[in-house]
Amino acid sequence: MGACWAFIADKINYLAYGSYPAPERWRPNLAVALLALSAGWMLWLGAPRRDLGALFAFLVFPVLAYLLLSGAPSLGLPSVATGLWGGFLVTVVVATVGIVVSLPLGILLALGRRSTLPVVRVLSTAFIEFWRGVPLITVLFMANVMLPLFLPGDITVDRLLRPLVGIALFASAYMAEVVRGGLQTVPKGQAEAAAALGLGRSQALRLVILPQALKVALPGIVNTMIGLFKDTTLVSIVGISDFIRVLEASRADPRWSAATIPATAYIFAALVYFAVCFGMARYAGFIERRLAAGDRR
């Protein structure tokens, strides 16, 4: 028996957006387009002012995406509760928030762990080791199930925000260790040479040390990002309607009860995740080759 792709065609909008209102689906489409634009501007090696691209990706884009997805009545965008978000949209949101928060936070934690200030070093190390020592599913369970029990009755935290924060903090610990490994490969002579040229510590870090460290750490950073994208499937266990959860809900439709439906659903999910992860890995490999060629020149 073959796969029933008519099932996917019938459910494609639900798989992509969940219960997000149909008249407003141009907003997540625009948010994804802005995500692609910001990522391309930051990662394309031939793009002008890539530093501005990084600022746009990490500072401006999150604000624009939040306004588009959640709504801003003062700007003419009706509010859409996060309970209506679902499908691949939620998967992209969780992965993007995790990456955008964990990368800069991981860099700061890696620098903090190597700091000469004992308090900063101890706090950074404790943060990293705590989050590395806790399973992600435990973090999600605590965030979505246990946290509300400890809050006053008049305080509520958005149901999607809770796992977003947990995943971002969890990923930042692993990102910090990857970046720290890159920092350890930079010879001490590089900092000494920067000081001899009259650069301050912050300038030497920004212009000399971090670029070399991130170049070395790039494979590990991308590997962490790929793992984070795949780990987004765990949010379905705590009731978040991500891609896998809406796929399971679609299978429950009595109109699609053929024996081939489960296999079709999981094959489609595997293809989607493989396409995204393989694309990330291939582009990272391309950047590595370009950087290596630049070093040889």
N, C-alpha and C positions, 0 to 999 in steps of 0.2 A: 504494500500500500504506500502511495506517495503522500507528500505533504499537502495540506489543504491551505494554499496561500490565499484563497478567497476569505478565509477567516481573518487573516492579517489585514487584508484590504478593507474588510468591513469594520474592523476595530482600530484602524490606524490612528484616527483622531483621538480616541480614548487612550490609546497607548502613548501618544505623544503628549497630551495635555491633561489627562485625567478629567476632572469635572470643571475645568477652567471654562468660564462662559464663552460660547462660540463667537459672539460679536466682538469679544475683546482679545481673541487669540493672536491678533496682529501684534500685541504688546510683547508676549514672549518671543515671537518671531523676531521683532526688532531687537530685543535684548540679546538673543543669540547672535544676531548679525553684528551688534556692537561688541560682543565677546570675541567673535572671529576677527573683527577689525582691530581691536586692542591687542589681541594675541599676535596677529600678523605684524602689526606695527612694532611690537616689542621684540619679536623673535626673528623677523626677516633681517638677515645680516646686511642687506643693501639699503635698508630703509633709512631716511634722514632722521636725525634727532631721536634715536631710539631711547634716549634717556627720558624724553617727553612721553614716548610710548609706554614706558614702564610706569611713569607717574599716572598716566591715563588709566592703565590697566589696574593698578593697585589702589588708586584714590578716587578717580572720577567715575570709572565704570561701575563700581559697586553701588554708588549713590544713584546713578541713572537706572541701573537694573532694578534696584529696590523700588524706585518711584514707578517704573513701568509695570512691574509685576504686582506690587501691592496696591498701586493706585494713589492718586493725589487729587481729591475732588476740587481743590483750588485751582488745579491746572486742567480740569476737565476730564480727568481720568477716574472713572468710578472705582471705588475700593473693591478689591477681590480678596476674600479671606484665604489664608493659607490652607484651610481645610478643603478648599476647592482645587488646590494645586495637586497635580498628580502626574503619573507616567514618567516619560523620559525627561520632562521639564524638571521634576523634582530631583531626578538623578543628576542632571546637569547643574542645578542649583547647589546641591550638597557637595558635589565634587569641586565646583568652582569656588565656593566659599572656603572649603577646606584648603585648596591650593593657595588662594589669594591671601588667606590669613596665615597658614602654616609656613610658607616660604620666608617672608620677612621676619616672622616671630622666631622661626628656627635659626635664622642668621643671628638674630640678637641673642638667643640662648646659647648658640655656639660660641659667640664672642664672650658672653658672660661666663661660660664655663672655663674659658682660658684667661679670664681677667686676673689681674694682680690684686684686686680688692677681695679679701676673704669673704665678706658678706655677699657680694654679687656672685662670686664663684660657687659658694655653698648653696645659695638659693637657686641658681640656675641648674646646678647638678641635681638638687633635690627634686625640682620640677621635672626635669628630663627623666630621671630614674623612676619617679612615681608613675608617670604616664606610660612609660615603656613597660612597667611591671603589671599593668592592669589590662585585661582583655578588652577589646573594643566593645564587644557585646555587653560586657558589664557596665562600661561607661554609658552606653545608650540606654540600658535598663535603668540605671541610676538617674539619668537625666530625664527620662520620660515617665518613669513610674514612681521612683522614690522621692525625687526632688519636690514635687508638688505637696507631698505629705509633710514636709518640713517648713513649708511657707505658710504665712498667715492666710486666712481664708479670703481676704480681700485683695491678695496679690496673685496674679496669674501671669505665667510666662508662656508665650506663644508655643504651641505644640511642635512646630517645625524648628523654631529657634533653638530649643533645648538640644536636640541632637546635632544641630549645626555647630553649636559652641563646643560640644563634647568631641566631635570629630576633628574640628580645627585644632583644639588643644592636643588631642591624641597624636595627630599627624605632625604637629610642630616638634614634638619630642624626637620623632624619628628623623625629621628633616634636620634638626639641630645636630644630630650625630653624623649625618652624611656631610654636612657643611664643615663640621669640626675635623672630619677626616681630610677634607680638602685643605683646610687651614694648616694642618700638620705637615703637609707636603711642601709648603712654601718655605724655602730656606730662610734662616734668620738674617742672612746677608741682604735679602731684599729690603727688609725694614731698615737695616743700617744704611744701605745705599740711598734709600728715600730720605732718611734723616740727613745724610751728607749733602743731598741736593737742596736742603732747606725746607723739606715738606714736614708739616706737623704730623702728629700721630693720626688724627682723623683723616687728613689728606692722604697719608701713606696707606691707611687702611682702605680708603675708598678708591684710590687711583692705582695702587700697586698690589696690595696683598689680596683683597677680596676678588678682583678679576681673575687672578691666577688660581685662587682656591676654588672659585665657582666653576672654572673651566675643568679642573680636575674632578670636581664633585658632580659634574653634569650627569654622567650615567646613573649615579646613585639617586640624584634628585628626580630624574625622570622615572626611575624604577619606583620610587616612593609615590610619585604622582599616579602612576599606573595602578599600583596597589591600592591607593586611596580611591580611585575611580571604581575599582572592582568591589572594594569594601562598602561602597554606598548601598549595596544590596542588603546589608544588615539592618538598615533602617526599617525595612518592611517588617521585621520581627517585632518592633515596638509600635506598629500600627501606622507608620507613615506610608502614604500611597505612592511609592516609587515605581519605577518601571516594572520590576518583578511582581510587586503586589497587584498592580492593575492588570498585568498579564494573567495572574491567577484568577482575578475577578472576572476577566473576559472569558476564561475557560468555563466558568460556572454558568454562562449563558445557555439556557436549554435549547436555543436555536442552533447551537454549535456543540452537539454532543457526539460527533463522530469519533471513532477510535483514533483517528490520526491527529486530532486537535492537540492533545498534550505534546506529542512529538513536534508538531509544527511550531507550537508556542516556544518551546525550549530551543529549537534550532534557530528560530528567529532571534531570540534573546542572545544566544551564543554568537550569532553573526554580528549583531549590533555591538556587543561588548568587544568582540575581536576587532572589528573595524576601527573603533575608537582607540583601543590600546595599541593595536599594530600601527596605526597612523602616528600616535605619539612617539612610539619607539623608533619608527623609521625617520621621522623628522629630527629627533634627537641625534640619531646616527649621522644624518646629513650635516647637522651643525658641528658635530665632533670632527667629521672629515674636513669641513671648511676651516675650522680652527686649527687642526693639525697641519693643513696645507699652509696656513698663514704663518705658523711657527717655523716651518721649513724654509719659507721665503725670508 
